[in-house]
Amino acid sequence: MSEGEASTSNILGDPKKSLLVMVVPIAIGMIVQALNNLVDAIWVSGLGTGALAATGVVFPFFFILVGIGNGLGTGASQAIARRIGIGDREGAGKAASQVMVIGVLVGIIITAIFAFAAEPLFVAAGAGQYLAETMAYGVPIMLCAPIYMVSFIFSALLRSEGAAKRSMHIQVVGVAVHMILDPILIFYLDMGVTGAAVASAVAMLAASLLAVRYYVSGGTYVRFRFKGFRFDRELDRDILRVGVPASLEMVLLSLSTLLVNLILESVDPANGIAIYTTGWRILNILTMIAVSFGSALVPISAAAYGQRSYDRIKEVYSFALKRGVTVMIVVAVVSILIAPYMVMLFTYSGSSAELADEMTMFVRIGSLFLPFYMIGLVTASLFQSIGKGLWSLGATTLRNFMRVPFCFVMSLTMSLTMVWWGVTIAEVIGSSIVLCLGLLVLRMLKRDLAAQPS
């Protein structure tokens, strides 16, 4: 058995064991990927509040980039895993080739948009008095969109065949390069906030090159098939029926973040956005644990769906919920206790030190929704694994956009702390509704699979 074939046992074996085997390396990789943006904020905070706010303004756009790349990867992941489940290796390779070409083309389109419209987009996002810093940081990142796309898709493709450790490896390499380059470019070469953006892009390029090495060496189960390439309408539809909604989830999340930014600007124009976006970077690291459970569930459940095994799908979903929520309760408690120390990483300079108390409050209040975040994300991943991309989109949109009215109402008190409670209450209510939808979909799935001929 080749190394690539051995990796598929991670999605075809016992569902509970498979989930645990994949979650740890995926969690490490996801946390490391989140650190790729977090590292910027830590170093950039030393440049002052303006530079820190600039990274906050750019973050929703960067998150759109991440979302499209990961969304396309998720669409390909379920398509590939389902084919692995029925032993269709050639079909899995064709799916990988299709999504990679689509990803590169989308990256080029994003680059073209920001080459001509970066300034009005950043102004609309609330750059305000920090427009110069926002342009210096945001333009280099968005112009390198194809590089980010390729890196995100490679990570998802490796996970789709159960090679979670290799996916982790390329993400770790990327962040290692980023950590080395950031202080050199920002301070030693005096590139300032632009140096942080350049370091991030170079790091993603290094990660992609390692992934290329894995595929060229022939150690993967999935093999790219570019010779005589042309778009396959049916295969692309299979990928995009999940990939497009998954990408839109992140786009809509970024839109909801932009709306919350505008609400915060009305409460505290000077510090509101900087506190919220930087505090979210901390919470984002913690939510990566939930993302890892969802990312592990997708290929396992999709392979089971290809085999038409309702019992395996239900088993891995229930197990992911139970273990995931337990883990997130522990994470939430620890986060509340050590919040001041995590915040200290971003408030060590004189101009940002004044943000520490309110940012600590945000992290502590936000930590309360982490177990519910796990429920919402794992359930959305279940929808993706069985091809119900629109259900996943609806669930994620509900959770994210509930923040806007809740935060708006809380903002009428002109208190940032009350806005943080709005964020948390919205997530708790939204994820509870999504759980109910998940149980409904499981019942529908059982009925549909039972009705299909053997």
C-alpha positions as semicolon CSV with decimal commas, in nm:
position;residue;x (nm);y (nm);z (nm)
1;M;0,000;0,000;0,000
2;S;0,142;0,339;-0,102
3;E;0,168;0,632;0,138
4;G;-0,112;0,809;-0,046
5;E;-0,341;0,504;-0,026
6;A;-0,259;0,465;0,344
7;S;-0,373;0,820;0,415
8;T;-0,723;0,742;0,284
9;S;-0,772;0,505;0,579
10;N;-0,813;0,825;0,785
11;I;-1,149;0,887;0,619
12;L;-1,261;0,530;0,546
13;G;-1,194;0,368;0,887
14;D;-1,386;0,388;1,216
15;P;-1,557;0,732;1,210
16;K;-1,475;0,821;1,572
17;K;-1,113;0,718;1,545
18;S;-1,080;0,886;1,206
19;L;-1,212;1,214;1,347
20;L;-0,968;1,212;1,637
21;V;-0,674;1,118;1,413
22;M;-0,748;1,408;1,178
23;V;-0,860;1,675;1,424
24;V;-0,525;1,723;1,600
25;P;-0,308;1,794;1,293
26;I;-0,586;1,996;1,134
27;A;-0,625;2,199;1,455
28;I;-0,252;2,268;1,463
29;G;-0,256;2,366;1,098
30;M;-0,565;2,585;1,135
31;I;-0,427;2,761;1,442
32;V;-0,100;2,814;1,261
33;Q;-0,289;2,956;0,962
34;A;-0,472;3,195;1,192
35;L;-0,136;3,292;1,339
36;N;-0,037;3,404;0,990
37;N;-0,262;3,707;1,038
38;L;-0,210;3,728;1,413
39;V;0,165;3,764;1,375
40;D;0,107;4,074;1,164
41;A;-0,103;4,231;1,436
42;I;0,152;4,159;1,710
43;W;0,439;4,321;1,520
44;V;0,227;4,593;1,364
45;S;0,092;4,698;1,704
46;G;0,442;4,827;1,772
47;L;0,391;5,080;1,491
48;G;0,097;5,244;1,671
49;T;-0,282;5,250;1,671
50;G;-0,302;5,367;1,308
51;A;-0,117;5,064;1,175
52;L;-0,313;4,830;1,403
53;A;-0,644;4,979;1,285
54;A;-0,527;4,939;0,924
55;T;-0,487;4,564;0,968
56;G;-0,836;4,562;1,119
57;V;-0,986;4,738;0,818
58;V;-0,812;4,502;0,577
59;F;-0,903;4,192;0,778
60;P;-1,256;4,149;0,633
61;F;-1,115;4,166;0,279
62;F;-0,842;3,920;0,366
63;F;-1,106;3,699;0,523
64;I;-1,300;3,707;0,196
65;L;-0,984;3,584;0,026
66;V;-0,943;3,310;0,285
67;G;-1,311;3,226;0,255
68;I;-1,311;3,186;-0,122
69;G;-0,996;2,974;-0,114
70;N;-1,117;2,755;0,170
71;G;-1,468;2,747;0,024
72;L;-1,347;2,616;-0,309
73;G;-1,127;2,372;-0,120
74;T;-1,427;2,252;0,082
75;G;-1,628;2,202;-0,236
76;A;-1,349;1,996;-0,385
77;S;-1,294;1,813;-0,055
78;Q;-1,643;1,667;-0,040
79;A;-1,636;1,582;-0,410
80;I;-1,297;1,411;-0,380
81;A;-1,379;1,228;-0,055
82;R;-1,704;1,097;-0,200
83;R;-1,511;0,955;-0,497
84;I;-1,251;0,806;-0,266
85;G;-1,538;0,642;-0,079
86;I;-1,637;0,452;-0,393
87;G;-1,278;0,393;-0,512
88;D;-1,282;0,640;-0,804
89;R;-0,919;0,760;-0,794
90;E;-0,924;0,908;-1,144
91;G;-1,235;1,111;-1,067
92;A;-1,073;1,241;-0,748
93;G;-0,771;1,360;-0,949
94;K;-0,990;1,533;-1,204
95;A;-1,175;1,715;-0,926
96;A;-0,846;1,838;-0,778
97;S;-0,730;1,970;-1,115
98;Q;-1,059;2,147;-1,181
99;V;-1,063;2,332;-0,847
100;M;-0,699;2,439;-0,873
101;V;-0,756;2,604;-1,212
102;I;-1,074;2,768;-1,086
103;G;-0,889;2,898;-0,779
104;V;-0,609;3,055;-0,980
105;L;-0,857;3,227;-1,212
106;V;-1,056;3,364;-0,917
107;G;-0,734;3,491;-0,759
108;I;-0,643;3,677;-1,077
109;I;-0,988;3,841;-1,084
110;I;-0,951;3,956;-0,721
111;T;-0,607;4,099;-0,799
112;A;-0,749;4,292;-1,094
113;I;-1,030;4,438;-0,881
114;F;-0,793;4,567;-0,613
115;A;-0,545;4,696;-0,869
116;F;-0,806;4,950;-0,979
117;A;-1,044;4,995;-0,684
118;A;-0,850;4,945;-0,360
119;E;-0,889;5,299;-0,226
120;P;-1,269;5,333;-0,257
121;L;-1,315;4,982;-0,116
122;F;-1,104;5,058;0,191
123;V;-1,274;5,394;0,241
124;A;-1,613;5,221;0,234
125;A;-1,481;4,975;0,493
126;G;-1,414;5,255;0,740
127;A;-1,044;5,330;0,684
128;G;-1,116;5,696;0,762
129;Q;-0,812;5,874;0,904
130;Y;-0,605;5,557;0,860
131;L;-0,640;5,531;0,480
132;A;-0,266;5,567;0,409
133;E;-0,175;5,285;0,648
134;T;-0,462;5,073;0,516
135;M;-0,345;5,110;0,156
136;A;0,014;5,032;0,253
137;Y;-0,093;4,708;0,418
138;G;-0,395;4,602;0,214
139;V;-0,283;4,654;-0,144
140;P;0,019;4,416;-0,138
141;I;-0,190;4,144;0,025
142;M;-0,481;4,166;-0,216
143;L;-0,255;4,188;-0,522
144;C;-0,110;3,850;-0,423
145;A;-0,454;3,684;-0,419
146;P;-0,357;3,396;-0,656
147;I;-0,078;3,291;-0,419
148;Y;-0,316;3,279;-0,123
149;M;-0,575;3,090;-0,328
150;V;-0,335;2,816;-0,428
151;S;-0,209;2,773;-0,072
152;F;-0,558;2,746;0,079
153;I;-0,674;2,499;-0,186
154;F;-0,367;2,279;-0,140
155;S;-0,442;2,252;0,233
156;A;-0,801;2,148;0,167
157;L;-0,704;1,896;-0,101
158;L;-0,459;1,721;0,129
159;R;-0,724;1,699;0,401
160;S;-0,975;1,560;0,153
161;E;-0,773;1,240;0,115
162;G;-0,695;1,212;0,486
163;A;-0,341;1,355;0,466
164;A;-0,407;1,589;0,758
165;K;-0,043;1,587;0,874
166;R;0,082;1,704;0,536
167;S;-0,179;1,979;0,532
168;M;-0,049;2,080;0,873
169;H;0,311;2,076;0,750
170;I;0,255;2,327;0,472
171;Q;0,070;2,562;0,706
172;V;0,344;2,539;0,970
173;V;0,610;2,614;0,710
174;G;0,416;2,918;0,593
175;V;0,388;3,067;0,940
176;A;0,751;2,987;1,023
177;V;0,861;3,185;0,719
178;H;0,620;3,463;0,815
179;M;0,752;3,485;1,170
180;I;1,108;3,513;1,046
181;L;1,035;3,773;0,778
182;D;0,798;3,998;0,973
183;P;1,047;4,171;1,207
184;I;1,310;4,182;0,933
185;L;1,087;4,357;0,678
186;I;0,887;4,572;0,921
187;F;1,169;4,704;1,138
188;Y;1,513;4,608;1,006
189;L;1,439;4,706;0,643
190;D;1,207;4,982;0,769
191;M;0,919;4,881;0,540
192;G;0,664;4,939;0,815
193;V;0,318;4,796;0,769
194;T;0,392;4,714;0,402
195;G;0,663;4,476;0,523
196;A;0,402;4,278;0,715
197;A;0,196;4,232;0,399
198;V;0,496;4,126;0,190
199;A;0,605;3,877;0,458
200;S;0,258;3,722;0,458
201;A;0,256;3,674;0,080
202;V;0,606;3,523;0,071
203;A;0,505;3,283;0,350
204;M;0,207;3,159;0,149
205;L;0,431;3,108;-0,152
206;A;0,669;2,895;0,056
207;A;0,376;2,684;0,180
208;S;0,250;2,630;-0,175
209;L;0,592;2,519;-0,296
210;L;0,605;2,252;-0,025
211;A;0,262;2,128;-0,132
212;V;0,380;2,110;-0,494
213;R;0,671;1,896;-0,376
214;Y;0,431;1,650;-0,211
215;Y;0,228;1,609;-0,528
216;V;0,527;1,594;-0,764
217;S;0,690;1,322;-0,550
218;G;0,389;1,096;-0,611
219;G;0,327;1,038;-0,240
220;T;-0,038;1,144;-0,253
221;Y;-0,345;0,938;-0,339
222;V;-0,489;1,218;-0,552
223;R;-0,296;1,302;-0,869
224;F;-0,347;1,622;-1,066
225;R;-0,445;1,574;-1,431
226;F;-0,368;1,890;-1,628
227;K;-0,274;1,726;-1,957
228;G;-0,545;1,808;-2,210
229;F;-0,727;2,001;-1,940
230;R;-1,068;2,146;-2,005
231;F;-1,353;2,235;-1,776
232;D;-1,591;1,950;-1,691
233;R;-1,938;2,096;-1,645
234;E;-2,077;1,816;-1,429
235;L;-1,768;1,792;-1,212
236;D;-1,747;2,168;-1,169
237;R;-2,114;2,176;-1,070
238;D;-2,043;1,909;-0,810
239;I;-1,757;2,116;-0,666
240;L;-1,926;2,454;-0,685
241;R;-2,262;2,350;-0,539
242;V;-2,075;2,337;-0,208
243;G;-1,775;2,556;-0,292
244;V;-1,971;2,866;-0,391
245;P;-2,199;2,868;-0,084
246;A;-1,895;2,794;0,137
247;S;-1,710;3,087;-0,020
248;L;-2,013;3,312;0,018
249;E;-2,025;3,222;0,387
250;M;-1,691;3,394;0,440
251;V;-1,784;3,684;0,214
252;L;-2,103;3,740;0,412
253;L;-1,910;3,703;0,738
254;S;-1,678;3,978;0,619
255;L;-1,978;4,190;0,524
256;S;-2,128;4,144;0,869
257;T;-1,791;4,240;1,018
258;L;-1,788;4,556;0,809
259;L;-2,136;4,645;0,934
260;V;-2,033;4,586;1,294
261;N;-1,725;4,802;1,230
262;L;-1,953;5,087;1,124
263;I;-2,161;5,040;1,439
264;L;-1,847;5,049;1,651
265;E;-1,727;5,362;1,473
266;S;-2,046;5,535;1,589
267;V;-1,977;5,435;1,950
268;D;-1,601;5,498;1,966
269;P;-1,449;5,633;1,640
270;A;-1,094;5,629;1,775
271;N;-1,065;5,283;1,931
272;G;-1,377;5,075;1,863
273;I;-1,263;4,905;1,542
274;A;-0,908;4,846;1,668
275;I;-1,039;4,675;1,985
276;Y;-1,297;4,463;1,804
277;T;-1,084;4,343;1,514
278;T;-0,779;4,277;1,730
279;G;-0,987;4,101;1,994
280;W;-1,140;3,890;1,718
281;R;-0,793;3,781;1,615
282;I;-0,751;3,629;1,958
283;L;-1,094;3,464;1,947
284;N;-1,026;3,355;1,589
285;I;-0,733;3,147;1,711
286;L;-0,964;2,975;1,958
287;T;-1,239;2,918;1,700
288;M;-0,986;2,737;1,481
289;I;-1,037;2,442;1,713
290;A;-1,399;2,436;1,601
291;V;-1,293;2,477;1,239
292;S;-1,065;2,174;1,276
293;F;-1,356;1,957;1,391
294;G;-1,564;2,076;1,097
295;S;-1,280;2,029;0,848
296;A;-1,217;1,674;0,974
297;L;-1,587;1,591;0,959
298;V;-1,636;1,696;0,594
299;P;-1,424;1,427;0,419
300;I;-1,521;1,152;0,667
301;S;-1,891;1,223;0,633
302;A;-1,863;1,279;0,256
303;A;-1,694;0,941;0,209
304;A;-1,972;0,782;0,415
305;Y;-2,226;0,967;0,200
306;G;-2,061;0,823;-0,110
307;Q;-2,106;0,480;0,049
308;R;-2,467;0,574;0,139
309;S;-2,404;0,494;0,505
310;Y;-2,640;0,700;0,722
311;D;-2,513;0,536;1,041
312;R;-2,154;0,647;0,978
313;I;-2,266;1,004;0,901
314;K;-2,475;1,028;1,217
315;E;-2,201;0,867;1,426
316;V;-1,927;1,107;1,322
317;Y;-2,156;1,412;1,353
318;S;-2,273;1,318;1,702
319;F;-1,921;1,238;1,814
320;A;-1,787;1,566;1,675
321;L;-2,055;1,761;1,862
322;K;-1,998;1,588;2,196
323;R;-1,619;1,602;2,191
324;G;-1,608;1,944;2,029
325;V;-1,838;2,117;2,275
326;T;-1,651;1,962;2,568
327;V;-1,319;2,089;2,435
328;M;-1,458;2,437;2,372
329;I;-1,598;2,466;2,724
330;V;-1,248;2,404;2,857
331;V;-1,100;2,650;2,607
332;A;-1,355;2,916;2,705
333;V;-1,275;2,884;3,076
334;V;-0,900;2,906;3,014
335;S;-0,945;3,201;2,779
336;I;-1,144;3,396;3,036
337;L;-0,873;3,338;3,295
338;I;-0,575;3,435;3,078
339;A;-0,742;3,704;2,864
340;P;-0,525;3,990;3,004
341;Y;-0,209;3,806;2,906
342;M;-0,329;3,734;2,553
343;V;-0,432;4,097;2,510
344;M;-0,090;4,210;2,632
345;L;0,063;4,087;2,304
346;F;-0,127;4,360;2,119
347;T;-0,110;4,642;2,370
348;Y;0,256;4,654;2,461
349;S;0,327;4,990;2,296
350;G;0,239;5,325;2,452
351;S;-0,022;5,422;2,193
352;S;-0,210;5,091;2,211
353;A;-0,179;5,026;2,587
354;E;-0,497;5,225;2,651
355;L;-0,696;4,960;2,463
356;A;-0,600;4,677;2,701
357;D;-0,888;4,688;2,952
358;E;-1,169;4,704;2,697
359;M;-1,004;4,445;2,473
360;T;-0,975;4,211;2,771
361;M;-1,345;4,260;2,839
362;F;-1,428;4,174;2,477
363;V;-1,220;3,854;2,483
364;R;-1,380;3,741;2,811
365;I;-1,737;3,807;2,697
366;G;-1,668;3,660;2,353
367;S;-1,524;3,341;2,505
368;L;-1,869;3,257;2,637
369;F;-2,001;3,183;2,287
370;L;-1,720;2,941;2,193
371;P;-1,910;2,616;2,276
372;F;-2,205;2,740;2,069
373;Y;-1,969;2,837;1,787
374;M;-1,858;2,473;1,778
375;I;-2,219;2,357;1,743
376;G;-2,292;2,597;1,457
377;L;-1,975;2,524;1,264
378;V;-1,985;2,144;1,294
379;T;-2,348;2,142;1,182
380;A;-2,266;2,361;0,881
381;S;-1,986;2,117;0,796
382;L;-2,235;1,831;0,807
383;F;-2,446;2,015;0,549
384;Q;-2,139;2,062;0,326
385;S;-2,037;1,697;0,349
386;I;-2,367;1,575;0,203
387;G;-2,376;1,835;-0,072
388;K;-2,621;2,075;0,095
389;G;-2,412;2,386;0,038
390;L;-2,711;2,621;0,047
391;W;-2,816;2,486;0,387
392;S;-2,467;2,555;0,516
393;L;-2,476;2,904;0,368
394;G;-2,813;2,974;0,528
395;A;-2,697;2,849;0,867
396;T;-2,376;3,052;0,865
397;T;-2,552;3,364;0,735
398;L;-2,808;3,339;1,012
399;R;-2,538;3,313;1,280
400;N;-2,327;3,597;1,143
401;F;-2,592;3,852;1,052
402;M;-2,773;3,814;1,383
403;R;-2,479;4,013;1,523
404;V;-2,577;4,324;1,332
405;P;-2,919;4,395;1,489
406;F;-2,806;4,281;1,833
407;C;-2,494;4,497;1,819
408;F;-2,691;4,792;1,685
409;V;-2,942;4,776;1,968
410;M;-2,663;4,744;2,225
411;S;-2,474;5,033;2,064
412;L;-2,758;5,268;2,156
413;T;-2,618;5,258;2,510
414;M;-2,294;5,407;2,365
415;S;-2,105;5,136;2,553
416;L;-1,853;4,909;2,378
417;T;-1,898;4,648;2,649
418;M;-2,268;4,622;2,568
419;V;-2,183;4,571;2,201
420;W;-1,962;4,276;2,302
421;W;-2,264;4,124;2,477
422;G;-2,460;4,172;2,154
423;V;-2,202;3,965;1,964
424;T;-2,219;3,682;2,216
425;I;-2,597;3,669;2,252
426;A;-2,635;3,660;1,871
427;E;-2,398;3,362;1,840
428;V;-2,572;3,166;2,118
429;I;-2,919;3,213;1,965
430;G;-2,803;3,160;1,606
431;S;-2,611;2,838;1,676
432;S;-2,902;2,696;1,878
433;I;-3,130;2,744;1,577
434;V;-2,871;2,584;1,347
435;L;-2,853;2,277;1,572
436;C;-3,226;2,229;1,528
437;L;-3,178;2,250;1,150
438;G;-2,902;1,989;1,174
439;L;-3,128;1,739;1,349
440;L;-3,395;1,804;1,087
441;V;-3,152;1,740;0,801
442;L;-3,038;1,413;0,960
443;R;-3,397;1,289;0,964
444;M;-3,442;1,392;0,601
445;L;-3,115;1,221;0,506
446;K;-3,214;0,894;0,673
447;R;-3,540;0,891;0,482
448;D;-3,374;0,977;0,148
449;L;-3,099;0,715;0,177
450;A;-3,349;0,449;0,279
451;A;-3,557;0,529;-0,029
452;Q;-3,263;0,488;-0,270
453;P;-3,224;0,148;-0,439
454;S;-2,935;-0,069;-0,320
